[in-house]
Amino acid sequence: MPAVKPKKELGQHFLHDKRTASRIVESLQASDVESILEIGSGMGVLTVDLHAKFGEKFWAVEIDKESVAYLNATLPTLSKNILDEDFLKIDLSRKFAGSLAIIGNLPYNISSQIFFRILENRQQVTEVVAMVQREVALRIAEKPGSRTYGILSVLLQAYYNINYLFTVSEGAFTPPPKVKSAVIRLTRNATMQLNCNEDLFIKVVKASFNQRRKTLRNSIRSGFASVEISDKFAQKRAEQLSVADFVELTNEVEKSLQNH
């Protein structure tokens, strides 16, 4: 069967380097998980090794009809485990019983949306190994104090331990992207519940970084009218705060909202 044509609108850059593919598959520990899901199988460079390693526990989701047809033709034994769907629309808890590990060469144009979906399913998704744009990987793994530290850094680090694993050059893909890529691993940490209102926590983090050049007193007021925060945070900027600081700030915002 002829090769699948990469589609720009789907952000497709097919990995062809077998050594890199093996390293990605080996990076997934997936201990004691009940299912493994690959996002965006493309032409199956990861899929073959994943299916061999995990057998019936392995599933693949692919939105591109041409890729699905190619996978069905070249990997017929896997066809019943290939989901012809959009990952962003799948109800993971209904589709998969129990714990889930996610792996994939993520489409760069929707990688942030994928991570937000993973966050929504954080009680089920115990591990993620993902190849993303290097800039995104660095941002997710970044520590407080850096200009690249942002919303995804805080939200993902609240629930996952992040490991930047390795960089992948442009030549490993067809067509080659214009940027370097990187593989990161997210492993669920012991935090089942933050010590604050978690929905409000997300809103506070987003409000803080939406106007990151402003002090927190001003950025929080932009997101929450008339809210007062303590001097501990008022003159700081969002990138200076750790996850624990944002939990404390969330509790301050909630208390101030209750007093109005």
C-alpha positions in Angstrom: 0.0 0.0 0.0 1.4 3.5 -0.9 2.7 5.7 1.9 0.4 8.2 3.6 0.7 11.8 2.5 1.4 14.1 5.4 -1.3 16.7 5.8 -0.3 20.2 6.9 -3.8 20.9 8.3 -3.3 18.0 10.7 0.2 19.1 11.7 1.6 15.8 10.5 5.3 15.1 10.5 5.9 11.4 10.3 8.8 10.0 12.3 10.9 7.7 10.1 14.0 7.3 12.3 13.7 3.7 13.8 16.3 4.3 16.5 14.3 7.3 17.8 11.1 5.3 17.6 12.6 2.5 19.7 13.9 5.0 22.3 10.4 6.5 22.6 8.7 3.1 23.1 11.4 2.1 25.7 10.7 5.3 27.6 7.1 4.2 28.4 7.3 2.4 31.7 3.6 1.6 31.9 3.9 -0.4 35.1 0.5 -1.8 36.2 -1.6 0.2 33.8 -4.6 -1.5 32.3 -4.5 0.2 28.9 -2.0 2.0 26.6 -3.2 4.5 24.1 -1.1 5.9 21.2 -2.2 9.3 19.9 -1.7 9.8 16.1 -0.2 6.6 14.8 0.5 8.0 11.3 2.3 5.3 9.4 2.8 3.1 12.5 6.5 3.6 13.3 5.7 3.5 17.0 2.6 1.4 16.6 4.4 -1.8 15.5 6.7 -1.8 18.6 4.0 -0.8 21.0 1.7 -3.5 19.8 4.5 -6.1 20.1 5.4 -4.8 23.6 1.9 -4.5 25.1 -0.3 -6.8 23.0 -4.1 -6.5 23.8 -3.6 -3.7 26.3 -2.5 -1.4 23.4 -4.9 0.9 21.5 -4.3 3.6 18.9 -6.4 6.6 18.0 -6.0 8.3 14.6 -8.1 11.1 13.1 -6.7 10.8 9.6 -8.8 8.4 7.4 -5.9 7.7 5.1 -3.7 6.7 8.0 -6.4 4.5 9.4 -6.8 2.7 6.1 -3.0 2.3 5.9 -2.8 0.9 9.4 -5.6 -1.5 8.8 -4.0 -2.8 5.6 -0.4 -3.1 7.0 -1.3 -4.2 10.6 -4.5 -6.3 10.2 -4.0 -8.0 13.6 -4.4 -4.6 15.3 -7.4 -3.3 13.3 -9.9 -3.9 16.1 -7.8 -1.8 18.4 -7.5 1.2 16.1 -9.9 4.0 17.0 -10.9 6.1 14.0 -11.7 9.1 16.2 -10.5 12.5 17.4 -8.6 12.1 20.7 -9.9 15.5 21.9 -13.5 14.2 21.7 -13.0 10.8 23.3 -14.6 10.1 26.7 -11.6 8.3 28.1 -13.3 7.0 31.3 -16.0 5.4 29.2 -13.7 4.0 26.6 -11.1 2.6 28.9 -11.7 0.9 32.3 -9.0 1.6 34.8 -5.6 3.2 34.5 -4.3 4.5 31.2 -0.9 5.4 29.8 -0.6 7.7 26.8 2.2 7.9 24.2 2.6 9.6 20.9 4.3 11.9 18.4 1.8 14.6 19.1 0.5 17.0 16.3 2.3 20.2 17.2 -0.7 22.4 16.4 -2.9 20.8 19.1 -0.3 19.6 21.7 -1.4 22.1 24.3 -5.0 21.0 23.9 -4.0 17.4 24.3 -2.2 18.2 27.6 -5.3 20.0 28.9 -7.4 16.9 28.1 -4.9 14.8 29.9 -5.2 17.1 32.9 -9.0 16.7 32.9 -8.4 12.9 33.1 -5.5 13.1 35.6 -7.1 10.6 37.9 -7.0 8.0 35.1 -3.9 8.9 33.1 -0.9 7.7 35.1 1.9 8.2 32.6 2.5 10.1 29.3 5.4 9.8 26.9 5.1 12.5 24.2 7.2 13.9 21.5 6.4 17.6 21.1 8.0 20.8 19.8 11.2 21.3 21.9 10.0 24.7 23.0 6.9 23.2 24.5 8.8 20.4 26.2 11.1 22.9 27.8 8.2 25.0 28.9 6.4 22.0 30.5 9.6 20.9 32.4 10.6 24.5 33.4 11.0 25.6 37.0 9.8 28.8 38.6 11.8 31.9 37.8 12.1 31.4 34.0 10.3 33.4 31.3 9.3 30.2 29.7 7.6 28.9 32.9 3.9 29.3 32.3 0.3 27.9 32.6 1.1 24.4 31.4 4.2 24.2 33.5 2.2 24.9 36.7 -0.9 22.8 35.9 1.0 19.7 34.8 3.6 19.9 37.6 0.8 20.1 40.1 -0.1 16.5 39.3 2.8 15.0 37.4 6.6 14.6 37.8 8.1 15.8 34.5 11.2 14.4 32.9 12.8 16.0 29.7 14.2 12.8 28.1 15.9 13.7 24.8 16.0 16.1 21.8 15.1 14.9 18.3 16.5 16.6 15.2 14.4 17.8 12.3 15.9 15.2 10.0 14.1 12.3 11.8 10.8 13.3 10.2 9.0 13.4 6.9 8.6 16.2 6.1 11.2 17.7 8.4 9.6 20.4 10.7 11.2 23.8 11.0 11.9 23.3 14.7 13.6 20.7 16.9 11.5 18.2 18.8 11.8 16.6 22.2 10.5 13.7 24.1 9.2 14.2 27.7 7.7 11.8 30.2 5.0 12.7 32.7 4.5 10.4 35.7 1.5 10.9 38.0 2.7 12.1 41.4 1.1 11.4 44.8 -1.2 14.5 44.7 -4.7 13.2 44.3 -6.2 16.5 45.4 -4.7 19.9 45.8 -5.2 21.7 49.1 -7.5 24.3 47.5 -10.5 24.6 45.2 -9.0 22.9 42.1 -11.3 24.6 39.5 -10.4 28.0 41.0 -6.7 27.0 41.0 -6.8 26.6 37.2 -8.6 30.0 36.9 -6.0 31.7 39.2 -3.1 30.3 37.3 -4.5 31.3 33.9 -5.4 34.8 35.2 -1.9 35.2 36.7 -0.1 34.4 33.4 -2.5 36.0 31.0 -0.9 39.4 32.0 2.4 38.0 33.1 4.3 41.4 32.8 2.0 42.8 35.5 2.4 42.2 39.2 0.0 39.6 40.6 -2.0 42.3 42.4 -2.9 43.7 39.0 -3.2 40.5 37.0 -5.4 38.9 39.7 -7.7 42.0 39.7 -8.0 41.7 36.0 -9.3 38.2 36.3 -11.2 38.7 39.6 -12.6 42.2 40.1 -12.1 43.6 43.6 -10.2 40.7 44.9 -7.4 41.6 47.4 -4.3 39.4 47.9 -1.6 39.6 50.6 1.7 41.5 50.4 3.4 38.1 50.1 2.2 37.9 46.5 1.1 41.4 45.5 4.3 42.6 44.0 5.5 39.3 42.5 4.9 38.1 39.0 3.4 34.8 38.0 6.6 33.1 36.9 8.1 33.5 40.4 5.4 31.2 42.0 5.8 27.5 42.6 2.8 25.1 42.5 2.6 25.4 46.3 2.5 29.2 46.1 -0.3 29.0 43.6 -2.3 26.8 45.9 -1.8 29.4 48.7 -2.7 32.2 46.4 -5.9 30.3 45.3 -7.0 30.1 48.9 -6.4 33.8 49.3 -8.5 34.6 46.2 -11.3 32.3 47.4 -11.4 33.9 50.9 -11.5 37.4 49.3 -14.3 36.3 47.0 -16.3 34.9 49.9 -15.9 38.2 51.8 -17.5 40.2 49.0 
